[in-house]
C-alpha cells in the first residue's frame, strides 16, 4: 500500500483498538494500491494529519489485505473516508477531494480547536 507520511496503517487485527477505541475522532481512508484517486489523497492526508493531529487521528486501511473490516462497513468504492467517534461511524464520504473540501466536510465531527 502507498502510505501517506505521518498516517498510520490499520488492519483487521488492530482496527478495534486503533480506531474504535481511540480517544480522538478517527478518519479512516479505505484505500488500495490499484486506485489512482487513493494515491492522489496521500499528500492531502499527510497535511491533514500534521495540521489537525490534536483533534483528529488519521489512518489508512488497505481493502485488499483487510477484507473483514472492509465488509463490516460495506465499503464498495475507493477511496472511502469514514469518521469514527466513540467507536461508531459518524460520517462517510466517497471519492478523492482537495484538502480544503475534506477539512470543511470534517468540521462538524471534530471537537473545537484547542488554544
N, C-alpha and C positions, 0 to 999 in steps of 0.2 A: 504494500500500500504506500502511496506517496503521502508522507507525513508532513503536516504543517509544523513549522518551528514553534515550540512553546505549547503545543497542543498534544495532550496525552492520547494514547490509543487505548481503547477499552475493548474487552472481549466478552463473549458469552459467560466466561468463568468469573469475571470480576465486575460485570455490569451492575449487579445489585449493590455491591459495596461502593463502587466508584461513582455511580450515578444516582441510584435510588436512595442511598444512604448519605449523600453529600449534604453538607450544611448550606451551601450556596445553591442557587438555581444552576442547572447544568444544561448547556447547549450541546446536543449530540448531533454530529453530522454523520448520517448513514452514507457511506461512500464506497467506491470501488475503483480499482486500478484502471479498468477499461472505460471509465466515464470521463470524457473531456471536461464537462462543466464542473465535475468534482475537483479536477486538478486546478481549474481556474480559481476555486474557492480557497486554496491553500494560503496565499498571501492575505486574503481577507480574514481568515480565521486566526492567522498568526497575529495580525494587527489587533483584532478584537480581543484576543487573549491577553495581549500586552496592555491594551487600553482599559479593559474592563475587568481585569483579574480580581479586584477586590469585591466585585459584585456578581461575577459570573464565572463558572468553570466551563471551559471549552474542551470537548473531547471528540475523537473520531472513532467510528466503528466500521470495520470492513465487512460489508454484507456477505461477501463470498466465503469468508472464513468464520463467520458468526451467524449461522442461519437461525439459531434458536431465538435470539433477540430480534432479529430482522422479522421473523414470522410473528413473534409475540406482539409486535407493534404494527403489523400489517404494512410494512414498508414495501412499496412496489416500484417507486421511481427514485432515481439518483440524480443529484443529491437530495435527500430529505433531511430537514433540520427539525429536531424536536427539542422543546424545552421541558425539563423535568424540574418540579419543585415539590419538596416534601414527599418524594417517592412517586409522584404522579405526573403523567404528561399533561402539560397545561397549554401547549401551543405546538402546532405543526405547520411547517412551510416546505414547499417543494420547489426545487429549481435554484440555479445559481442566481445571485443578486449582488449588486455593489455593496460595499461596506456600509455606506450611509443608509441605504434602504434596510439592510439587515439590522443595523443598530436601532433604527426607528421602529421596526417591527418588534424588537425585543423590549423596548422601553416599558411597555405595560406589564411585563412579567418580571422586571428587575427591581430589586429594592432601591430605595432612594440613594443618591450619591452621598458618599461619606466625605466630610471635610469641606 
